[in-house]
């Protein structure tokens, strides 16, 4: 492995379908402005409720990408 530096950011994605889709939404959005995405780690999942029913799923992810100087 070469000498590299990576930055880690934390994002929260949401979806009305699933936690998987919520994570994918966060990663897809990040990939539009960041280059060299490397790792995504799910750190938390929760559900937003309304009137006792699931309104949407939320997934918190830490995403690392190669730091460009």
PDB file with one MODEL, atoms N, CA, C and O in Angstrom:
MODEL        1
ATOM      1  N   UNK A   1       0.849  -1.174   0.000  1.00  0.00           N
ATOM      2  CA  UNK A   1       0.000   0.000   0.000  1.00  0.00           C
ATOM      3  C   UNK A   1       0.893   1.234   0.000  1.00  0.00           C
ATOM      4  O   UNK A   1       1.850   1.310   0.769  1.00  0.00           O
ATOM      5  N   UNK A   2       0.583   2.193  -0.856  1.00  0.00           N
ATOM      6  CA  UNK A   2       1.365   3.415  -0.904  1.00  0.00           C
ATOM      7  C   UNK A   2       0.999   4.331   0.259  1.00  0.00           C
ATOM      8  O   UNK A   2      -0.024   4.149   0.919  1.00  0.00           O
ATOM      9  N   UNK A   3       1.859   5.317   0.492  1.00  0.00           N
ATOM     10  CA  UNK A   3       1.571   6.294   1.541  1.00  0.00           C
ATOM     11  C   UNK A   3       0.405   7.149   1.094  1.00  0.00           C
ATOM     12  O   UNK A   3       0.503   7.857   0.092  1.00  0.00           O
ATOM     13  N   UNK A   4      -0.687   7.093   1.817  1.00  0.00           N
ATOM     14  CA  UNK A   4      -1.889   7.837   1.459  1.00  0.00           C
ATOM     15  C   UNK A   4      -2.529   8.390   2.709  1.00  0.00           C
ATOM     16  O   UNK A   4      -2.291   7.915   3.819  1.00  0.00           O
ATOM     17  N   UNK A   5      -3.343   9.402   2.505  1.00  0.00           N
ATOM     18  CA  UNK A   5      -4.115   9.989   3.587  1.00  0.00           C
ATOM     19  C   UNK A   5      -5.575   9.961   3.171  1.00  0.00           C
ATOM     20  O   UNK A   5      -5.911  10.275   2.029  1.00  0.00           O
ATOM     21  N   UNK A   6      -6.446   9.581   4.109  1.00  0.00           N
ATOM     22  CA  UNK A   6      -7.873   9.494   3.836  1.00  0.00           C
ATOM     23  C   UNK A   6      -8.645  10.383   4.796  1.00  0.00           C
ATOM     24  O   UNK A   6      -8.297  10.501   5.971  1.00  0.00           O
ATOM     25  N   UNK A   7      -9.683  10.997   4.289  1.00  0.00           N
ATOM     26  CA  UNK A   7     -10.577  11.801   5.118  1.00  0.00           C
ATOM     27  C   UNK A   7     -11.835  10.986   5.354  1.00  0.00           C
ATOM     28  O   UNK A   7     -12.272  10.246   4.472  1.00  0.00           O
ATOM     29  N   UNK A   8     -12.421  11.115   6.540  1.00  0.00           N
ATOM     30  CA  UNK A   8     -13.648  10.404   6.882  1.00  0.00           C
ATOM     31  C   UNK A   8     -14.721  11.441   7.209  1.00  0.00           C
ATOM     32  O   UNK A   8     -14.503  12.352   8.007  1.00  0.00           O
ATOM     33  N   UNK A   9     -15.880  11.282   6.576  1.00  0.00           N
ATOM     34  CA  UNK A   9     -17.018  12.149   6.862  1.00  0.00           C
ATOM     35  C   UNK A   9     -18.189  11.277   7.292  1.00  0.00           C
ATOM     36  O   UNK A   9     -18.218  10.076   7.021  1.00  0.00           O
ATOM     37  N   UNK A  10     -19.144  11.889   7.961  1.00  0.00           N
ATOM     38  CA  UNK A  10     -20.323  11.158   8.417  1.00  0.00           C
ATOM     39  C   UNK A  10     -21.553  11.754   7.739  1.00  0.00           C
ATOM     40  O   UNK A  10     -21.751  12.969   7.752  1.00  0.00           O
ATOM     41  N   UNK A  11     -22.364  10.903   7.157  1.00  0.00           N
ATOM     42  CA  UNK A  11     -23.577  11.316   6.458  1.00  0.00           C
ATOM     43  C   UNK A  11     -24.764  10.512   6.964  1.00  0.00           C
ATOM     44  O   UNK A  11     -24.604   9.406   7.480  1.00  0.00           O
ATOM     45  N   UNK A  12     -25.949  11.074   6.812  1.00  0.00           N
ATOM     46  CA  UNK A  12     -27.179  10.352   7.122  1.00  0.00           C
ATOM     47  C   UNK A  12     -28.037  10.351   5.869  1.00  0.00           C
ATOM     48  O   UNK A  12     -28.427  11.409   5.374  1.00  0.00           O
ATOM     49  N   UNK A  13     -28.332   9.152   5.354  1.00  0.00           N
ATOM     50  CA  UNK A  13     -29.220   9.008   4.209  1.00  0.00           C
ATOM     51  C   UNK A  13     -30.589   8.571   4.690  1.00  0.00           C
ATOM     52  O   UNK A  13     -30.723   7.967   5.755  1.00  0.00           O
ATOM     53  N   UNK A  14     -31.604   8.880   3.895  1.00  0.00           N
ATOM     54  CA  UNK A  14     -32.954   8.456   4.259  1.00  0.00           C
ATOM     55  C   UNK A  14     -33.646   7.834   3.052  1.00  0.00           C
ATOM     56  O   UNK A  14     -33.284   8.087   1.902  1.00  0.00           O
ATOM     57  N   UNK A  15     -34.651   7.015   3.347  1.00  0.00           N
ATOM     58  CA  UNK A  15     -35.418   6.326   2.310  1.00  0.00           C
ATOM     59  C   UNK A  15     -36.755   5.891   2.878  1.00  0.00           C
ATOM     60  O   UNK A  15     -36.855   5.556   4.058  1.00  0.00           O
ATOM     61  N   UNK A  16     -37.767   5.896   2.053  1.00  0.00           N
ATOM     62  CA  UNK A  16     -39.064   5.372   2.472  1.00  0.00           C
ATOM     63  C   UNK A  16     -39.133   3.854   2.315  1.00  0.00           C
ATOM     64  O   UNK A  16     -40.111   3.236   2.734  1.00  0.00           O
ATOM     65  N   UNK A  17     -38.093   3.240   1.707  1.00  0.00           N
ATOM     66  CA  UNK A  17     -38.109   1.808   1.417  1.00  0.00           C
ATOM     67  C   UNK A  17     -37.369   0.949   2.430  1.00  0.00           C
ATOM     68  O   UNK A  17     -37.921  -0.025   2.942  1.00  0.00           O
ATOM     69  N   UNK A  18     -36.095   1.311   2.728  1.00  0.00           N
ATOM     70  CA  UNK A  18     -35.286   0.432   3.578  1.00  0.00           C
ATOM     71  C   UNK A  18     -34.029   1.146   4.070  1.00  0.00           C
ATOM     72  O   UNK A  18     -33.670   2.216   3.580  1.00  0.00           O
ATOM     73  N   UNK A  19     -33.368   0.524   5.056  1.00  0.00           N
ATOM     74  CA  UNK A  19     -32.081   1.034   5.522  1.00  0.00           C
ATOM     75  C   UNK A  19     -31.028   0.921   4.428  1.00  0.00           C
ATOM     76  O   UNK A  19     -30.183   1.806   4.288  1.00  0.00           O
ATOM     77  N   UNK A  20     -31.070  -0.162   3.649  1.00  0.00           N
ATOM     78  CA  UNK A  20     -30.120  -0.332   2.545  1.00  0.00           C
ATOM     79  C   UNK A  20     -30.235   0.821   1.551  1.00  0.00           C
ATOM     80  O   UNK A  20     -29.228   1.391   1.130  1.00  0.00           O
ATOM     81  N   UNK A  21     -31.458   1.154   1.184  1.00  0.00           N
ATOM     82  CA  UNK A  21     -31.673   2.267   0.250  1.00  0.00           C
ATOM     83  C   UNK A  21     -31.230   3.589   0.864  1.00  0.00           C
ATOM     84  O   UNK A  21     -30.707   4.451   0.159  1.00  0.00           O
ATOM     85  N   UNK A  22     -31.430   3.757   2.156  1.00  0.00           N
ATOM     86  CA  UNK A  22     -30.998   4.978   2.834  1.00  0.00           C
ATOM     87  C   UNK A  22     -29.475   5.113   2.767  1.00  0.00           C
ATOM     88  O   UNK A  22     -28.964   6.197   2.488  1.00  0.00           O
ATOM     89  N   UNK A  23     -28.753   4.030   3.018  1.00  0.00           N
ATOM     90  CA  UNK A  23     -27.288   4.052   2.921  1.00  0.00           C
ATOM     91  C   UNK A  23     -26.858   4.338   1.486  1.00  0.00           C
ATOM     92  O   UNK A  23     -25.952   5.138   1.254  1.00  0.00           O
ATOM     93  N   UNK A  24     -27.506   3.686   0.526  1.00  0.00           N
ATOM     94  CA  UNK A  24     -27.177   3.903  -0.888  1.00  0.00           C
ATOM     95  C   UNK A  24     -27.419   5.354  -1.291  1.00  0.00           C
ATOM     96  O   UNK A  24     -26.642   5.915  -2.063  1.00  0.00           O
ATOM     97  N   UNK A  25     -28.472   5.961  -0.784  1.00  0.00           N
ATOM     98  CA  UNK A  25     -28.752   7.363  -1.104  1.00  0.00           C
ATOM     99  C   UNK A  25     -27.632   8.273  -0.596  1.00  0.00           C
ATOM    100  O   UNK A  25     -27.227   9.200  -1.297  1.00  0.00           O
ATOM    101  N   UNK A  26     -27.132   8.020   0.603  1.00  0.00           N
ATOM    102  CA  UNK A  26     -26.034   8.822   1.146  1.00  0.00           C
ATOM    103  C   UNK A  26     -24.768   8.651   0.300  1.00  0.00           C
ATOM    104  O   UNK A  26     -24.091   9.629  -0.016  1.00  0.00           O
ATOM    105  N   UNK A  27     -24.456   7.420  -0.058  1.00  0.00           N
ATOM    106  CA  UNK A  27     -23.253   7.146  -0.847  1.00  0.00           C
ATOM    107  C   UNK A  27     -23.377   7.728  -2.246  1.00  0.00           C
ATOM    108  O   UNK A  27     -22.429   8.328  -2.753  1.00  0.00           O
ATOM    109  N   UNK A  28     -24.526   7.558  -2.871  1.00  0.00           N
ATOM    110  CA  UNK A  28     -24.730   8.100  -4.224  1.00  0.00           C
ATOM    111  C   UNK A  28     -24.597   9.618  -4.244  1.00  0.00           C
ATOM    112  O   UNK A  28     -23.999  10.178  -5.163  1.00  0.00           O
ATOM    113  N   UNK A  29     -25.146  10.276  -3.245  1.00  0.00           N
ATOM    114  CA  UNK A  29     -25.048  11.734  -3.165  1.00  0.00           C
ATOM    115  C   UNK A  29     -23.587  12.158  -2.974  1.00  0.00           C
ATOM    116  O   UNK A  29     -23.120  13.087  -3.633  1.00  0.00           O
ATOM    117  N   UNK A  30     -22.870  11.485  -2.080  1.00  0.00           N
ATOM    118  CA  UNK A  30     -21.465  11.816  -1.828  1.00  0.00           C
ATOM    119  C   UNK A  30     -20.615  11.608  -3.079  1.00  0.00           C
ATOM    120  O   UNK A  30     -19.696  12.384  -3.342  1.00  0.00           O
ATOM    121  N   UNK A  31     -20.916  10.569  -3.844  1.00  0.00           N
ATOM    122  CA  UNK A  31     -20.104  10.245  -5.026  1.00  0.00           C
ATOM    123  C   UNK A  31     -20.229  11.294  -6.132  1.00  0.00           C
ATOM    124  O   UNK A  31     -19.421  11.310  -7.060  1.00  0.00           O
ATOM    125  N   UNK A  32     -21.225  12.161  -6.042  1.00  0.00           N
ATOM    126  CA  UNK A  32     -21.386  13.210  -7.060  1.00  0.00           C
ATOM    127  C   UNK A  32     -20.406  14.361  -6.868  1.00  0.00           C
ATOM    128  O   UNK A  32     -20.113  15.090  -7.816  1.00  0.00           O
ATOM    129  N   UNK A  33     -19.891  14.531  -5.638  1.00  0.00           N
ATOM    130  CA  UNK A  33     -18.979  15.648  -5.378  1.00  0.00           C
ATOM    131  C   UNK A  33     -17.624  15.212  -4.839  1.00  0.00           C
ATOM    132  O   UNK A  33     -16.694  16.019  -4.817  1.00  0.00           O
ATOM    133  N   UNK A  34     -17.481  13.981  -4.410  1.00  0.00           N
ATOM    134  CA  UNK A  34     -16.221  13.494  -3.859  1.00  0.00           C
ATOM    135  C   UNK A  34     -15.620  12.446  -4.784  1.00  0.00           C
ATOM    136  O   UNK A  34     -16.339  11.695  -5.442  1.00  0.00           O
ATOM    137  N   UNK A  35     -14.288  12.406  -4.825  1.00  0.00           N
ATOM    138  CA  UNK A  35     -13.602  11.414  -5.648  1.00  0.00           C
ATOM    139  C   UNK A  35     -12.936  10.367  -4.768  1.00  0.00           C
ATOM    140  O   UNK A  35     -12.665  10.601  -3.590  1.00  0.00           O
ATOM    141  N   UNK A  36     -12.681   9.227  -5.356  1.00  0.00           N
ATOM    142  CA  UNK A  36     -11.940   8.148  -4.687  1.00  0.00           C
ATOM    143  C   UNK A  36     -12.583   7.698  -3.380  1.00  0.00           C
ATOM    144  O   UNK A  36     -11.892   7.527  -2.376  1.00  0.00           O
ATOM    145  N   UNK A  37     -13.907   7.504  -3.387  1.00  0.00           N
ATOM    146  CA  UNK A  37     -14.563   6.938  -2.202  1.00  0.00           C
ATOM    147  C   UNK A  37     -13.999   5.544  -1.974  1.00  0.00           C
ATOM    148  O   UNK A  37     -13.820   4.784  -2.925  1.00  0.00           O
ATOM    149  N   UNK A  38     -13.718   5.203  -0.716  1.00  0.00           N
ATOM    150  CA  UNK A  38     -13.056   3.933  -0.427  1.00  0.00           C
ATOM    151  C   UNK A  38     -13.885   2.993   0.427  1.00  0.00           C
ATOM    152  O   UNK A  38     -14.109   1.844   0.046  1.00  0.00           O
ATOM    153  N   UNK A  39     -14.341   3.460   1.569  1.00  0.00           N
ATOM    154  CA  UNK A  39     -15.025   2.597   2.530  1.00  0.00           C
ATOM    155  C   UNK A  39     -16.259   3.318   3.048  1.00  0.00           C
ATOM    156  O   UNK A  39     -16.232   4.527   3.278  1.00  0.00           O
ATOM    157  N   UNK A  40     -17.339   2.571   3.229  1.00  0.00           N
ATOM    158  CA  UNK A  40     -18.533   3.101   3.889  1.00  0.00           C
ATOM    159  C   UNK A  40     -18.854   2.165   5.048  1.00  0.00           C
ATOM    160  O   UNK A  40     -19.002   0.956   4.866  1.00  0.00           O
ATOM    161  N   UNK A  41     -18.957   2.739   6.236  1.00  0.00           N
ATOM    162  CA  UNK A  41     -19.234   1.960   7.441  1.00  0.00           C
ATOM    163  C   UNK A  41     -20.561   2.434   8.040  1.00  0.00           C
ATOM    164  O   UNK A  41     -20.713   3.612   8.365  1.00  0.00           O
ATOM    165  N   UNK A  42     -21.503   1.531   8.181  1.00  0.00           N
ATOM    166  CA  UNK A  42     -22.775   1.872   8.816  1.00  0.00           C
ATOM    167  C   UNK A  42     -22.540   1.987  10.314  1.00  0.00           C
ATOM    168  O   UNK A  42     -22.038   1.058  10.946  1.00  0.00           O
ATOM    169  N   UNK A  43     -22.907   3.137  10.879  1.00  0.00           N
ATOM    170  CA  UNK A  43     -22.687   3.350  12.308  1.00  0.00           C
ATOM    171  C   UNK A  43     -23.984   3.380  13.112  1.00  0.00           C
ATOM    172  O   UNK A  43     -23.966   3.180  14.326  1.00  0.00           O
ATOM    173  N   UNK A  44     -25.104   3.627  12.442  1.00  0.00           N
ATOM    174  CA  UNK A  44     -26.391   3.645  13.151  1.00  0.00           C
ATOM    175  C   UNK A  44     -27.529   3.564  12.143  1.00  0.00           C
ATOM    176  O   UNK A  44     -27.409   3.991  10.994  1.00  0.00           O
ATOM    177  N   UNK A  45     -28.628   3.004  12.613  1.00  0.00           N
ATOM    178  CA  UNK A  45     -29.850   2.943  11.807  1.00  0.00           C
ATOM    179  C   UNK A  45     -31.023   3.290  12.712  1.00  0.00           C
ATOM    180  O   UNK A  45     -31.074   2.867  13.867  1.00  0.00           O
ATOM    181  N   UNK A  46     -31.958   4.058  12.184  1.00  0.00           N
ATOM    182  CA  UNK A  46     -33.163   4.326  12.943  1.00  0.00           C
ATOM    183  C   UNK A  46     -34.342   4.504  11.993  1.00  0.00           C
ATOM    184  O   UNK A  46     -34.185   4.540  10.772  1.00  0.00           O
ATOM    185  N   UNK A  47     -35.502   4.611  12.577  1.00  0.00           N
ATOM    186  CA  UNK A  47     -36.740   4.743  11.801  1.00  0.00           C
ATOM    187  C   UNK A  47     -37.496   5.955  12.312  1.00  0.00           C
ATOM    188  O   UNK A  47     -37.672   6.128  13.518  1.00  0.00           O
ATOM    189  N   UNK A  48     -37.935   6.783  11.396  1.00  0.00           N
ATOM    190  CA  UNK A  48     -38.754   7.935  11.761  1.00  0.00           C
ATOM    191  C   UNK A  48     -40.216   7.491  11.668  1.00  0.00           C
ATOM    192  O   UNK A  48     -40.666   6.998  10.633  1.00  0.00           O
ATOM    193  N   UNK A  49     -40.942   7.676  12.765  1.00  0.00           N
ATOM    194  CA  UNK A  49     -42.339   7.240  12.833  1.00  0.00           C
ATOM    195  C   UNK A  49     -43.282   8.439  12.769  1.00  0.00           C
ATOM    196  O   UNK A  49     -42.955   9.537  13.219  1.00  0.00           O
ATOM    197  N   UNK A  50     -44.460   8.196  12.199  1.00  0.00           N
ATOM    198  CA  UNK A  50     -45.525   9.200  12.186  1.00  0.00           C
ATOM    199  C   UNK A  50     -46.843   8.477  12.391  1.00  0.00           C
ATOM    200  O   UNK A  50     -47.201   7.577  11.631  1.00  0.00           O
ATOM    201  N   UNK A  51     -47.546   8.876  13.410  1.00  0.00           N
ATOM    202  CA  UNK A  51     -48.828   8.241  13.750  1.00  0.00           C
ATOM    203  C   UNK A  51     -48.677   6.735  13.947  1.00  0.00           C
ATOM    204  O   UNK A  51     -49.556   5.960  13.572  1.00  0.00           O
ATOM    205  N   UNK A  52     -47.542   6.325  14.544  1.00  0.00           N
ATOM    206  CA  UNK A  52     -47.316   4.914  14.845  1.00  0.00           C
ATOM    207  C   UNK A  52     -46.927   4.067  13.652  1.00  0.00           C
ATOM    208  O   UNK A  52     -46.883   2.841  13.760  1.00  0.00           O
ATOM    209  N   UNK A  53     -46.642   4.687  12.517  1.00  0.00           N
ATOM    210  CA  UNK A  53     -46.259   3.945  11.310  1.00  0.00           C
ATOM    211  C   UNK A  53     -44.918   4.471  10.798  1.00  0.00           C
ATOM    212  O   UNK A  53     -44.536   5.615  11.042  1.00  0.00           O
ATOM    213  N   UNK A  54     -44.224   3.594  10.081  1.00  0.00           N
ATOM    214  CA  UNK A  54     -42.921   3.970   9.530  1.00  0.00           C
ATOM    215  C   UNK A  54     -43.120   5.018   8.449  1.00  0.00           C
ATOM    216  O   UNK A  54     -43.842   4.805   7.475  1.00  0.00           O
ATOM    217  N   UNK A  55     -42.450   6.177   8.648  1.00  0.00           N
ATOM    218  CA  UNK A  55     -42.479   7.223   7.619  1.00  0.00           C
ATOM    219  C   UNK A  55     -41.250   7.102   6.717  1.00  0.00           C
ATOM    220  O   UNK A  55     -41.358   7.173   5.493  1.00  0.00           O
ATOM    221  N   UNK A  56     -40.065   6.915   7.347  1.00  0.00           N
ATOM    222  CA  UNK A  56     -38.860   6.671   6.553  1.00  0.00           C
ATOM    223  C   UNK A  56     -37.763   6.069   7.422  1.00  0.00           C
ATOM    224  O   UNK A  56     -37.783   6.169   8.648  1.00  0.00           O
ATOM    225  N   UNK A  57     -36.804   5.441   6.746  1.00  0.00           N
ATOM    226  CA  UNK A  57     -35.641   4.813   7.365  1.00  0.00           C
ATOM    227  C   UNK A  57     -34.456   5.769   7.243  1.00  0.00           C
ATOM    228  O   UNK A  57     -34.327   6.486   6.250  1.00  0.00           O
ATOM    229  N   UNK A  58     -33.591   5.774   8.263  1.00  0.00           N
ATOM    230  CA  UNK A  58     -32.377   6.585   8.214  1.00  0.00           C
ATOM    231  C   UNK A  58     -31.183   5.704   8.537  1.00  0.00           C
ATOM    232  O   UNK A  58     -31.222   4.889   9.459  1.00  0.00           O
ATOM    233  N   UNK A  59     -30.123   5.881   7.763  1.00  0.00           N
ATOM    234  CA  UNK A  59     -28.881   5.147   7.990  1.00  0.00           C
ATOM    235  C   UNK A  59     -27.732   6.142   8.073  1.00  0.00           C
ATOM    236  O   UNK A  59     -27.530   6.949   7.166  1.00  0.00           O
ATOM    237  N   UNK A  60     -26.977   6.076   9.175  1.00  0.00           N
ATOM    238  CA  UNK A  60     -25.803   6.936   9.340  1.00  0.00           C
ATOM    239  C   UNK A  60     -24.594   6.143   8.870  1.00  0.00           C
ATOM    240  O   UNK A  60     -24.386   5.007   9.296  1.00  0.00           O
ATOM    241  N   UNK A  61     -23.796   6.745   7.987  1.00  0.00           N
ATOM    242  CA  UNK A  61     -22.610   6.074   7.459  1.00  0.00           C
ATOM    243  C   UNK A  61     -21.393   6.978   7.573  1.00  0.00           C
ATOM    244  O   UNK A  61     -21.483   8.194   7.406  1.00  0.00           O
ATOM    245  N   UNK A  62     -20.257   6.360   7.861  1.00  0.00           N
ATOM    246  CA  UNK A  62     -18.971   7.038   7.772  1.00  0.00           C
ATOM    247  C   UNK A  62     -18.377   6.630   6.431  1.00  0.00           C
ATOM    248  O   UNK A  62     -18.276   5.443   6.124  1.00  0.00           O
ATOM    249  N   UNK A  63     -17.988   7.612   5.639  1.00  0.00           N
ATOM    250  CA  UNK A  63     -17.433   7.360   4.314  1.00  0.00           C
ATOM    251  C   UNK A  63     -16.031   7.921   4.262  1.00  0.00           C
ATOM    252  O   UNK A  63     -15.791   9.064   4.650  1.00  0.00           O
ATOM    253  N   UNK A  64     -15.101   7.105   3.779  1.00  0.00           N
ATOM    254  CA  UNK A  64     -13.727   7.597   3.636  1.00  0.00           C
ATOM    255  C   UNK A  64     -13.405   7.770   2.152  1.00  0.00           C
ATOM    256  O   UNK A  64     -13.886   7.040   1.286  1.00  0.00           O
ATOM    257  N   UNK A  65     -12.570   8.772   1.911  1.00  0.00           N
ATOM    258  CA  UNK A  65     -12.109   9.013   0.542  1.00  0.00           C
ATOM    259  C   UNK A  65     -10.672   9.503   0.603  1.00  0.00           C
ATOM    260  O   UNK A  65     -10.224  10.062   1.605  1.00  0.00           O
ATOM    261  N   UNK A  66      -9.968   9.279  -0.490  1.00  0.00           N
ATOM    262  CA  UNK A  66      -8.557   9.639  -0.539  1.00  0.00           C
ATOM    263  C   UNK A  66      -8.420  11.155  -0.547  1.00  0.00           C
ATOM    264  O   UNK A  66      -9.068  11.846  -1.333  1.00  0.00           O
ATOM    265  N   UNK A  67      -7.570  11.660   0.336  1.00  0.00           N
ATOM    266  CA  UNK A  67      -7.347  13.090   0.464  1.00  0.00           C
ATOM    267  C   UNK A  67      -6.446  13.564  -0.662  1.00  0.00           C
ATOM    268  O   UNK A  67      -5.353  13.035  -0.862  1.00  0.00           O
ATOM    269  N   UNK A  68      -6.909  14.557  -1.391  1.00  0.00           N
ATOM    270  CA  UNK A  68      -6.121  15.127  -2.503  1.00  0.00           C
ATOM    271  C   UNK A  68      -5.528  16.456  -2.059  1.00  0.00           C
ATOM    272  O   UNK A  68      -6.262  17.343  -1.622  1.00  0.00           O
ATOM    273  N   UNK A  69      -4.239  16.604  -2.160  1.00  0.00           N
ATOM    274  CA  UNK A  69      -3.620  17.868  -1.747  1.00  0.00           C
ATOM    275  C   UNK A  69      -3.504  18.837  -2.902  1.00  0.00           C
ATOM    276  O   UNK A  69      -3.005  19.949  -2.728  1.00  0.00           O
TER     277      UNK A  69
ENDMDL
END
